[in-house]
Amino acid sequence: MENSAYQIQADFVKALAHPVRLQIIEALQKGEQNVGSIAKSLHLSQPALSRQLTVLKDNGILGCRQQGLSSYYKIEDEEILKVLKSLRSFLCKKLKKTEGVLKSLERE
């Protein structure tokens, strides 16, 4: 694989590497929402939320449309939900292994 392909992958993963961005994606699983609605559900200021939305939009994770003065965001490709589900599954397995190691250390 070319270096540019690795860079694209790294940039994409970096776009997901923020707790608020993951919360935004989770909030949008139910469908399109305007910025005010997302901000209210996540208890964030609109400027703080807008910065995170921009990162997700610029990386093709979210789509945006304007309606009057409001911006509405949605998940661009539902495949991202599968990716995040796989990530959670991987992390759960990893944590269970770590938990097992810690328990074995306690017995020693």
MIKOL-115637 format. One record per residue: residue in one letter; x, z, y of N, C-alpha, C in turn. Coordinates in nm, 4 decimals. Last residue first. Layout:
N
[A, [X, Z, Y], [X, Z, Y], [X, Z, Y]]
...
//
This chain:
108
[E, [-0.1293, 4.3071, -1.4122], [0.0118, 4.3333, -1.4459], [0.0597, 4.4654, -1.3933]]
[R, [-0.3765, 4.2688, -1.3092], [-0.3673, 4.3316, -1.4422], [-0.2245, 4.3697, -1.4773]]
[E, [-0.3320, 4.1271, -1.0778], [-0.3845, 4.2630, -1.0663], [-0.3688, 4.3387, -1.1977]]
[L, [-0.2648, 3.8791, -1.1782], [-0.1616, 3.9588, -1.1113], [-0.2048, 4.1052, -1.0989]]
[S, [-0.5103, 3.7892, -1.2663], [-0.4055, 3.8130, -1.3657], [-0.2918, 3.8960, -1.3049]]
[K, [-0.6408, 3.7615, -1.0219], [-0.6901, 3.8603, -1.1190], [-0.5831, 3.8913, -1.2229]]
[L, [-0.4931, 3.5514, -0.9113], [-0.4931, 3.6832, -0.8465], [-0.5400, 3.7920, -0.9428]]
[V, [-0.5597, 3.3456, -1.0877], [-0.4198, 3.3883, -1.0758], [-0.4141, 3.5277, -1.0143]]
[G, [-0.8346, 3.3235, -1.0352], [-0.7867, 3.3582, -1.1685], [-0.6438, 3.4096, -1.1661]]
[E, [-0.8282, 3.2390, -0.7697], [-0.8918, 3.3661, -0.8026], [-0.8449, 3.4151, -0.9399]]
[T, [-0.7136, 2.9892, -0.8042], [-0.6428, 3.0910, -0.7272], [-0.6975, 3.2290, -0.7590]]
[K, [-0.9222, 2.8643, -0.9426], [-0.7903, 2.8791, -1.0050], [-0.7115, 2.9896, -0.9359]]
[K, [-1.1205, 2.8754, -0.7456], [-1.1419, 2.9454, -0.8728], [-1.0103, 2.9657, -0.9461]]
[L, [-1.0074, 2.7108, -0.5524], [-1.0269, 2.8529, -0.5234], [-1.0495, 2.9338, -0.6506]]
[K, [-1.0194, 2.4643, -0.6870], [-0.8902, 2.5189, -0.6460], [-0.9017, 2.6687, -0.6192]]
[K, [-1.2945, 2.4315, -0.7096], [-1.2107, 2.4405, -0.8301], [-1.0767, 2.5047, -0.7979]]
[C, [-1.3587, 2.4163, -0.4354], [-1.4150, 2.5233, -0.5193], [-1.3324, 2.5421, -0.6458]]
[L, [-1.2254, 2.1810, -0.3626], [-1.1831, 2.3088, -0.3056], [-1.2370, 2.4271, -0.3856]]
[F, [-1.3722, 1.9892, -0.5100], [-1.2283, 2.0054, -0.5323], [-1.1817, 2.1423, -0.4834]]
[S, [-1.6218, 2.0215, -0.3851], [-1.6071, 2.0459, -0.5280], [-1.4605, 2.0712, -0.5634]]
[R, [-1.5623, 1.9393, -0.1233], [-1.6088, 2.0769, -0.1497], [-1.5914, 2.1134, -0.2964]]
[L, [-1.4962, 1.6697, -0.1781], [-1.3972, 1.7598, -0.1199], [-1.4355, 1.9057, -0.1457]]
[S, [-1.7411, 1.5714, -0.2658], [-1.6259, 1.5719, -0.3565], [-1.5177, 1.6670, -0.3069]]
[K, [-1.8825, 1.5985, -0.0269], [-1.9272, 1.6716, -0.1453], [-1.8132, 1.6810, -0.2472]]
[L, [-1.7447, 1.4198, 0.1346], [-1.7404, 1.5623, 0.1671], [-1.7873, 1.6483, 0.0502]]
[V, [-1.8100, 1.1799, 0.0030], [-1.6697, 1.2184, 0.0204], [-1.6605, 1.3691, 0.0456]]
[K, [-2.0852, 1.1775, 0.0350], [-2.0285, 1.1854, -0.0995], [-1.8830, 1.2309, -0.0942]]
[L, [-2.0966, 1.1464, 0.3100], [-2.1558, 1.2666, 0.2498], [-2.1042, 1.2868, 0.1074]]
[I, [-1.9920, 0.8960, 0.3503], [-1.9139, 1.0116, 0.3959], [-1.9671, 1.1404, 0.3353]]
[E, [-2.1924, 0.7233, 0.2771], [-2.0836, 0.7443, 0.1814], [-1.9992, 0.8663, 0.2202]]
[E, [-2.3583, 0.6657, 0.4868], [-2.3913, 0.7830, 0.4054], [-2.2831, 0.8146, 0.3007]]
[D, [-2.2327, 0.5772, 0.7881], [-2.2334, 0.5357, 0.6478], [-2.2510, 0.6613, 0.5622]]
[E, [-2.2963, 0.7016, 1.0321], [-2.2837, 0.5557, 1.0249], [-2.2950, 0.5048, 0.8810]]
[I, [-2.5218, 0.9424, 1.1248], [-2.4125, 0.9124, 1.0325], [-2.4116, 0.7614, 1.0114]]
[K, [-2.5986, 0.9385, 1.4763], [-2.6367, 0.9362, 1.3345], [-2.5120, 0.9101, 1.2521]]
[Y, [-2.7112, 1.0343, 1.8019], [-2.6059, 1.0134, 1.7029], [-2.6633, 1.0157, 1.5629]]
[Y, [-2.8113, 0.9362, 2.1208], [-2.8545, 0.9751, 1.9868], [-2.7464, 0.9380, 1.8872]]
[S, [-2.8195, 1.0325, 2.4540], [-2.7407, 0.9688, 2.3487], [-2.7862, 1.0258, 2.2155]]
[S, [-3.0387, 0.9799, 2.7349], [-2.9986, 1.0527, 2.6142], [-2.9158, 0.9668, 2.5198]]
[L, [-3.1455, 0.8384, 2.9388], [-3.0285, 0.9192, 2.9698], [-2.9736, 0.9930, 2.8483]]
[G, [-3.2517, 0.5767, 2.7410], [-3.2621, 0.6377, 2.8732], [-3.1339, 0.7115, 2.9042]]
[Q, [-3.0735, 0.5978, 2.4738], [-3.2148, 0.5800, 2.5044], [-3.2395, 0.6534, 2.6349]]
[Q, [-2.7985, 0.4702, 2.2961], [-2.8505, 0.5262, 2.4202], [-2.9999, 0.4995, 2.4295]]
[R, [-2.6470, 0.5591, 1.9880], [-2.7284, 0.4681, 2.0679], [-2.7789, 0.5435, 2.1891]]
[C, [-2.3790, 0.5701, 1.7549], [-2.4455, 0.6244, 1.8729], [-2.5293, 0.5163, 1.9383]]
[G, [-2.2477, 0.6817, 1.4407], [-2.2933, 0.5761, 1.5299], [-2.3694, 0.6411, 1.6440]]
[L, [-1.9617, 0.8309, 1.2868], [-2.0936, 0.8380, 1.3491], [-2.1208, 0.7123, 1.4301]]
[I, [-1.7290, 0.7265, 1.1865], [-1.8050, 0.8190, 1.1032], [-1.9476, 0.8326, 1.1553]]
[G, [-1.5521, 0.5765, 1.3336], [-1.6535, 0.5070, 1.2555], [-1.7374, 0.5962, 1.1662]]
[N, [-1.3870, 0.7024, 1.5059], [-1.3358, 0.6793, 1.3713], [-1.4404, 0.6197, 1.2784]]
[D, [-1.5391, 0.7392, 1.7313], [-1.4231, 0.6501, 1.7408], [-1.3628, 0.6181, 1.6047]]
[K, [-1.7184, 0.9355, 1.6360], [-1.7656, 0.7998, 1.6664], [-1.6491, 0.7008, 1.6681]]
[L, [-1.5528, 1.1591, 1.6131], [-1.6241, 1.1082, 1.4953], [-1.6722, 0.9653, 1.5169]]
[V, [-1.4670, 1.1852, 1.8799], [-1.3686, 1.1670, 1.7719], [-1.4369, 1.1063, 1.6495]]
[T, [-1.7154, 1.2268, 2.0070], [-1.6331, 1.1098, 2.0404], [-1.5311, 1.0811, 1.9309]]
[L, [-1.7947, 1.4736, 1.9069], [-1.8736, 1.3540, 1.8749], [-1.7921, 1.2273, 1.8996]]
[Q, [-1.6083, 1.6387, 2.0315], [-1.6062, 1.6239, 1.8859], [-1.6842, 1.4995, 1.8420]]
[R, [-1.6825, 1.6144, 2.3012], [-1.5441, 1.5835, 2.2590], [-1.5383, 1.5570, 2.1084]]
[S, [-1.9491, 1.7044, 2.2926], [-1.9197, 1.5637, 2.3240], [-1.7789, 1.5236, 2.2823]]
[L, [-1.9224, 1.9806, 2.2500], [-1.9790, 1.8951, 2.1462], [-1.9416, 1.7490, 2.1694]]
[A, [-1.8215, 2.0599, 2.4978], [-1.7442, 2.0861, 2.3752], [-1.7915, 1.9962, 2.2619]]
[P, [-2.0334, 1.9756, 2.6703], [-1.8977, 1.9190, 2.6829], [-1.8129, 1.9398, 2.5564]]
[Q, [-2.2546, 2.1325, 2.5686], [-2.2537, 1.9865, 2.5545], [-2.1151, 1.9262, 2.5755]]
[S, [-2.1625, 2.4188, 2.3737], [-2.1881, 2.3557, 2.5032], [-2.1845, 2.2043, 2.4833]]
[L, [-2.3321, 2.5174, 2.0716], [-2.2149, 2.4663, 2.1431], [-2.2562, 2.4157, 2.2806]]
[H, [-2.5006, 2.5808, 1.8512], [-2.4655, 2.6803, 1.9535], [-2.3368, 2.6429, 2.0266]]
[L, [-2.6011, 2.3954, 1.6834], [-2.4662, 2.4441, 1.6531], [-2.4172, 2.5490, 1.7533]]
[S, [-2.8494, 2.3395, 1.7942], [-2.8442, 2.3850, 1.6549], [-2.7073, 2.4421, 1.6176]]
[K, [-2.7731, 2.2558, 2.0549], [-2.8560, 2.3750, 2.0357], [-2.8440, 2.4283, 1.8930]]
[A, [-2.6291, 2.0231, 2.0000], [-2.5650, 2.1344, 2.0704], [-2.6418, 2.2643, 2.0474]]
[I, [-2.8314, 1.8652, 1.8853], [-2.7138, 1.9032, 1.8053], [-2.6467, 2.0256, 1.8683]]
[S, [-3.0005, 1.8386, 2.1076], [-3.0497, 1.8977, 1.9833], [-2.9341, 1.9454, 1.8952]]
[G, [-2.8363, 1.7061, 2.2909], [-2.8930, 1.8369, 2.3221], [-2.9391, 1.9105, 2.1981]]
[V, [-2.7856, 1.4604, 2.1616], [-2.6768, 1.5543, 2.1865], [-2.7302, 1.6947, 2.2126]]
[N, [-3.0363, 1.3804, 1.9111], [-2.9716, 1.3651, 2.0413], [-2.8713, 1.4775, 2.0629]]
[Q, [-3.0065, 1.2544, 1.5747], [-3.0413, 1.3591, 1.6705], [-2.9752, 1.3300, 1.8044]]
[E, [-3.0934, 1.1121, 1.2580], [-3.0468, 1.0964, 1.3953], [-3.0950, 1.2109, 1.4848]]
[G, [-3.0818, 1.3237, 0.9633], [-3.1179, 1.2069, 1.0426], [-3.0654, 1.2160, 1.1853]]
[K, [-2.9811, 1.5171, 0.8056], [-3.1274, 1.5070, 0.8117], [-3.1740, 1.3887, 0.8949]]
[Q, [-2.7144, 1.5115, 0.8546], [-2.7608, 1.4669, 0.7233], [-2.9111, 1.4424, 0.7241]]
[L, [-2.6328, 1.6249, 1.0897], [-2.6891, 1.4893, 1.0970], [-2.7322, 1.4342, 0.9616]]
[A, [-2.5207, 1.8649, 1.0132], [-2.6439, 1.8671, 1.0925], [-2.7126, 1.7305, 1.0945]]
[E, [-2.2893, 1.7688, 0.8865], [-2.3911, 1.8393, 0.8086], [-2.5248, 1.8402, 0.8832]]
[I, [-2.1556, 1.6673, 1.1086], [-2.1942, 1.5773, 0.9997], [-2.3043, 1.6411, 0.9160]]
[I, [-2.1176, 1.9089, 1.2471], [-2.1949, 1.7993, 1.3070], [-2.2447, 1.7055, 1.1975]]
[Q, [-1.9502, 2.0485, 1.0746], [-2.0839, 2.1010, 1.1031], [-2.1737, 1.9925, 1.1623]]
[L, [-1.7225, 1.8903, 1.0936], [-1.7907, 1.9008, 0.9645], [-1.9326, 1.9542, 0.9828]]
[R, [-1.6614, 1.9416, 1.3597], [-1.6937, 1.8045, 1.3187], [-1.7651, 1.8038, 1.1845]]
[V, [-1.6005, 2.2118, 1.3502], [-1.7187, 2.1670, 1.4256], [-1.7581, 2.0258, 1.3844]]
[P, [-1.3600, 2.2168, 1.1961], [-1.4842, 2.2780, 1.1467], [-1.6100, 2.2299, 1.2192]]
[H, [-1.1721, 1.9299, 1.1419], [-1.2139, 2.0271, 1.2427], [-1.3477, 2.0845, 1.1982]]
[A, [-1.0853, 1.6806, 1.0176], [-1.0125, 1.8072, 1.0078], [-1.0446, 1.9031, 1.1225]]
[L, [-1.1804, 1.4289, 1.0370], [-1.2659, 1.5256, 0.9677], [-1.2094, 1.6673, 0.9748]]
[A, [-0.9710, 1.2978, 1.1549], [-1.0986, 1.3032, 1.2273], [-1.1943, 1.4039, 1.1646]]
[K, [-0.7836, 1.3057, 0.9526], [-0.7624, 1.3885, 1.0709], [-0.8925, 1.4034, 1.1510]]
[V, [-0.8839, 1.1064, 0.7902], [-0.8872, 1.2443, 0.7418], [-0.8693, 1.3417, 0.8594]]
[F, [-0.8296, 0.8874, 0.9604], [-0.9661, 0.9168, 0.9171], [-0.9786, 1.0623, 0.8719]]
[D, [-0.5527, 0.8949, 0.9800], [-0.6349, 0.9093, 1.1007], [-0.7779, 0.9472, 1.0663]]
[A, [-0.4858, 0.8465, 0.7116], [-0.4473, 0.9722, 0.7759], [-0.5313, 0.9979, 0.9007]]
[Q, [-0.5837, 0.5850, 0.6764], [-0.6359, 0.6958, 0.5960], [-0.6069, 0.8301, 0.6626]]
[I, [-0.4217, 0.4511, 0.8605], [-0.5677, 0.4469, 0.8754], [-0.6307, 0.5628, 0.7986]]
[Q, [-0.1721, 0.4983, 0.7446], [-0.2015, 0.5508, 0.8782], [-0.3519, 0.5544, 0.9034]]
[Y, [-0.1914, 0.3560, 0.5091], [-0.1760, 0.5012, 0.5029], [-0.2110, 0.5648, 0.6373]]
[A, [-0.2056, 0.1018, 0.6197], [-0.3183, 0.1510, 0.5406], [-0.3121, 0.3026, 0.5275]]
[S, [0.0465, 0.0825, 0.7342], [-0.0710, 0.0825, 0.8224], [-0.1950, 0.1315, 0.7477]]
[N, [0.2168, 0.0719, 0.5115], [0.2152, 0.1906, 0.5958], [0.0918, 0.1970, 0.6841]]
[E, [0.0485, -0.0733, 0.2254], [0.1252, -0.0812, 0.3493], [0.1152, 0.0492, 0.4274]]
[M, [0.0840, 0.0000, -0.1173], [0.0000, 0.0000, 0.0000], [0.0890, 0.0000, 0.1243]]
//
